[in-house]
C-alpha cells in the first residue's frame, strides 16, 4: 500500500501554474511530448531494459549486459517497426552506453557526410541494417584536440591501387573510439594522406578491422579495450578502444571521397563540394551536446529538488498531525534555495538555447546548400561557445545537486554519481571547453577589429554593433524591483560582455607580436568569451518568453526562472560587472535582494517545475528522486540488493577477518 | 631500457630552488621526511600492497581484496614492530579504505574520549589488539547533520540493570558507518538516553553486534551493507553499513560514562568532566581532514603538472634534435597555467594551514585540561571553517586537475577519478560544508556584536578588533609590482572580510525576528564566512614565510606561491573586493597583470615543486603522473590489463553481437 501514496502530493498541490502546459513547453511541442511519453513508458515497463545492478557488476559482466541490451534494443526497434523519431526516443530512454551509440551517432553520419553517393550506396545499406558495426577513429594516444597533428598515415600505392594504413609510432595508436575495443567490424579512420610523396592532410578512410566470420581482428590490426574509466557504470559499458595498423591495405575507393579524392593515378583532387560542410557536421554534433547538457542537468535537479522536499533537518520543530515535532524541509533553507534554484533555472535556460540551436543548425544547412557561407563563422563560434558554457555549467551543476542531497547523494542508488561520470566527459570531447572558448574569443576579436572597416556584426554578435552605446550606457536600477525588467538585464549583460571584449582588444594592441599577445592574454580572452556566451543564453531565454505561451501561470514562472538565471549570473560574475562598471555595488546588492524574492516565488512551484520534465522513475534511475517521494523505504530496500548482502557472513571472513580477531595472523596465508 | 630514462629530467634541471630543502618544508621536519620516505618505499616495494586492478573488480572481489589487504597491514605492523608514527605512515601509504580505517580512526578514539578509566581498561586492550573490531554508529537513515534529531533509543531497565537499544522507526536505522556492513563486531552507538521516563539527549553506548565465534549478528540485530557508492574503487572497498536494533539489551556499564552516567537506580548524573571535551574531539577530526585536503589536492596537482609537461598540443612547431616539428608543451599555455598554478599554490597553502591547525589542537587540549575554555569557540569556528574551505577547494581542484589532463584524465589509470570519488565525501561528512560555514558566521556575528561591549577578539579573529581601521582603509597599489607586498595583500583580505561581515550584521538588524533574519541572509553569511576563512589561510601562509626557511630559492618560491594563492583568490572573488571597495577595478587589473608574471616565475619550477611532495609512483597510482614522465608506453601497457582484453573475441559475441550482424535477432534469446 505504501507504494501508492504520493508523499509529494502536498507539494504538487501548491503549484501555481499548469504543469501539463509546461510539459509541452519543455518537450518543444505537444507532438514531441506525446511521442516521448509513450516511448518512455514503453521502455520503463519492459524488464529487458531494467537498469538495476549496473553499479555492482564487474567490468566484464557490465560489458556483457550492455551487449545484451544493445541487441535487445535493435530487436525491439525492428519488431515494433518504430519510426526514426520513435527509435531515437527509445535509445534515449534506454539510457545505456554501448557500441550502437557510436555506430548511429558517429559512424553512419560520417559516411553520410564524407562519402560519395556511390560509396554511400554501397555502405549505408550495410550500416543501416547493422550487418556491419562501425566506429569513428580520430583521436590518437598522443593527439586529441589538435586534429592536424594526427600521425596515422594513409599512403597511396599506385601499383596495387590501394592505401596503406599505418601507425608509425606508439603515440599514433588510435585511442578512445567507442565500440572499437571489442565490437566494431569497421571504422572510419582519420589519417594523413600521402600520395606521390606528398602529404595532403587528414582524410577519412573506411577500414574493416574485424572479420565478419569469426570476429577476429584482420591481419596487421591490433585492437583492444583501453580499460576502465570514471565511475562504476557510466562509460564502462562502452568498449572505448585502442587500434594500431601495421601497413594495412585497403582499396582506394575506401577513402571517403566526397570532399577530396585520389585518382587511379595517385593525383589528389579536391571536389567542388565546399570544405565548409565539415563545419556543418561540427555544428550538428555540438548542438546535440547542448541539448544533452540541459537533459543531464535537469535530471540532477529533478532528483535534488524532490529529495530536498522529502528530507528534513534541524529547524524550529513544528508539530505534525500527530503532535510530534518535525524538522524543517531542507528545500525551505535559503542556502539550499540559493544553490538549487539557479540550477533549475539553468536547466530551463539551456533547454531553450538548445532548442534554438537546433533551429539554427537547420537554417545553416539550408544556407550552406545554397552556397551561402556568410553566417558560418558566427554560427560556428556560437555553437562552440554554447557547447563549452552549457557542459561546464551542467557538469558542475550535477555535482552541486549531488552535494545538495547530503550524504545519500554519494550512494549509487541516488543515481547522481553515475549521471556525473557519464556526463562530465562532454567537457572534454568534441572540443575541450577551454580550447573552444579560445576559438570563440579569436572570432570575437576579429569581429571587433572589423567594426572599423564598417562590417556590421549579425546574429548573436549583432549587439557588438552597438558598441558605442554599450560602452557608455549606465544601468538605471534604483530599487530591487527595477531588476524585474528583461531589457535592463540584457543590456547589463551586453555591456559587461562588450566592455570585456574591447578591453581585451585594446590590451592586444600593446603586444608587438599578436600571437604572443593572444597567448599572454588568453585567460582574459576566455572570460570575455564566457561573457559573450551568457549574452546568447540570456537573450534566447528572453526570446522564448516573447513566444505565445499557453497555460495559467506558465509564462510567469518562466519569467521568474529567467530572472533567477540572469541575476544569479550577475552575482556569480560580479567582478566582471563591477570592474566594467556595467552596474554599481548598490545595484548588485539590490539584485541579491531581488533574487531572494524570486526564490520565494519558485519555492511552492519547485516540485511541479521538475515534474514538467516528465521523467519516469526508470529514466531518472534514482531512489532519492522517485516521483512519489517515498525515499527511505526504497533506500533501505535497495541496500539489501548489494551482492555483499547475499551472505550474512562475508566471503573472506575465514581467511582474513577471523585470523585478525583470533590473533592468528602469523599462520594466515595473505 | 626505456623505463630508466627520466623524460622529465630537462624540466627538473630548470628548478631554481633546493628541492630537498623544500621536501623538508612540505613534510614539516627532516624527521618526518625521513620516516615517511622510508615507509613509503617499504609499501611501494611490497607486492602485498599492490593497487592494481582495483577499478575492474566486482563489488564482492573488491571488498574481499580489501579485507586481505587490511589483514596484511596488521600482520606487517606486528611483524615489523612498527612504532605508532610508522604505523600511521604505513596505513597512509597503503591507501586503501577498509574497516581498520574506522576502527582506529573513530572507534578507538571514541572509547578514549568518552569511556571512563575503568571502561577503557576493559575495552582498549581488546580494541588495540583487534580482538574486537569496532565502528562508530551515529548517523541514521533519516538523520545526518542534526545529531539531536537521532531517533535510536537507549532505555534504562532498572529491573535488569540494562539498557534496551531500539530502532523505533525505519528512519532511525543507523546508516553509513564504515566497517559496519560486514565486519565490525562492536559499535559505539549514539542513542537518545531514556531513564525514569525522561529523555536525557544523545549518549554513546558500546554494543556488540556480531558473535565473536561465528560472526553472525547477535539476536535482535539486523545489519548489512548499504550498497555501492561513487566511483569504482574509492569507498566501495569499505562496507558502510545499515544497522537496526529490536530491543537489544546491553549491561548498564556499556554506556560510555566519562561525561555523564546512569546509576544503578536509574539516575542520570553528569560528571565534572566539562562537556567541552566533545568539541575537542571535533576539532581533532576536522584538523585531520584539512591535512587530508592538502594531500588529496597535492596528489592531483602532481599528476596534472607532470602530465602537462609531457603532453604537447598545437603550437608553432619548433624542431626537436632530429629536426622534426614538435608541438608546444601544454604547461606552457597561459590558460593551463592560470588554472593549474593556483591549485599548486593552494596545495601548499592548505598544507601550512593544516600544520598550524595541528599545533592549534595541541594548544587547545592543553588549555582544556587546565580548565581554560576561553579559546574554544574561536578554535571551533576556525577548524569548522577551514574544514569547509579546504575540502570544497580540494574537491573542485581535483576535478579541475583531471580536466587539465584532457581526455586521458577520464581513464582510471590516470588515478584521478578515484582520487576524486574518494575525497569528495569530505565535503559532506563530519559536518556539511555549508552547515559549517553557517556555524562560523553565527560565531562571527556574535564576535562583532560583542565589540560594542568592549570584548576584544583574539586568535584568528583578532583582526576584527581593528574594524574601524579596516572599514576605512584604502589599498595603495598603483602599479603591478605593488601587489608583491604581503601586508598589502593581507589588509585587502581583512578589509573585504570585515566589510562583508559588518554589512551582514547591519542587514540583520533590519529584521524584527533575528532567527528569520539569519535565515533570510544565510547565503550572504556563508560568503562572509568564506571571506573570513580565506583571511586565516592567507595569514598562516604569511606566518610560515616568516619562519626560518633554509635552502637556495626555497623561500622565494614559497613567496611566489603565496602571492599566486592570494591574487588568484582576489580575481576569483573580485565581486566581493570591488563591492566592498577594498580594491579598485584598476587595482584588480594590476593584480591580474602581476599574476601573469608570477605564473612565469613558477613555470620553470613547476615539476620540482610537485617533486617536493615526495610521492612514490605507488602512492600516486597514476600513469599520467609517473615520476619519469614515460606516460604513453605505460598507458598503452595498462590498457591491455583490462579483463575485457583477456580474450580477443569478447564474452557475449555469439549470443549478442553475431545475431545482430547476421540479422538473426528474431531467434536470439535476449
Interface residues (C-beta under 8 A of the other chain):
Chain A: X48 X55 X56 X57 X58 X59 X60 X61 X63 X64 X67 X68 X70 X71 X72 X74 X75 X78 X129 X130 X131 X132 X133 X139 X141 X142 X143 X144 X145 X146 X149 X170 X171 X173 X176 X181 X182 X183 X185 X212 X214 X215 X216 X217 X224 X225 X226 X227 X228 X229 X230 X231 X232 X235 X236 X239 X242 X312 X313 X314 X316 X327 X333 X334 X335 X338 X339 X399 X403 X406 X407 X409 X410 X411 X412 X413 X417 X421 X424 X425 X427 X428 X429 X432 X433 X434 X438 X515 X519 X520 X521 X522 X523 X524 X526 X571 X573 X574 X575 X576 X577 X578 X579 X580 X581 X585 X588 X589 X592 X596 X632 X633 X635 X636 X638 X639 X640 X641 X642 X643 X644 X645 X648 X649 X650 X651 X652 X653 X655 X656 X657 X658 X659 X660 X661 X662 X663 X665 X666 X668 X670
Chain B: X48 X55 X56 X57 X58 X59 X60 X61 X63 X64 X67 X68 X70 X71 X72 X74 X75 X78 X129 X130 X131 X132 X133 X139 X141 X142 X143 X144 X145 X146 X149 X170 X171 X173 X176 X181 X182 X183 X185 X212 X214 X215 X216 X217 X224 X225 X226 X227 X228 X229 X230 X231 X232 X235 X236 X239 X242 X312 X313 X314 X316 X327 X333 X334 X335 X338 X339 X399 X403 X406 X407 X409 X410 X411 X412 X413 X417 X421 X424 X425 X427 X428 X429 X432 X433 X434 X438 X515 X519 X520 X521 X522 X523 X524 X526 X571 X573 X574 X575 X576 X577 X578 X579 X580 X581 X585 X588 X589 X592 X596 X632 X633 X635 X636 X638 X639 X640 X641 X642 X643 X644 X645 X648 X649 X650 X651 X652 X653 X655 X656 X657 X658 X659 X660 X661 X662 X663 X665 X666 X668 X670
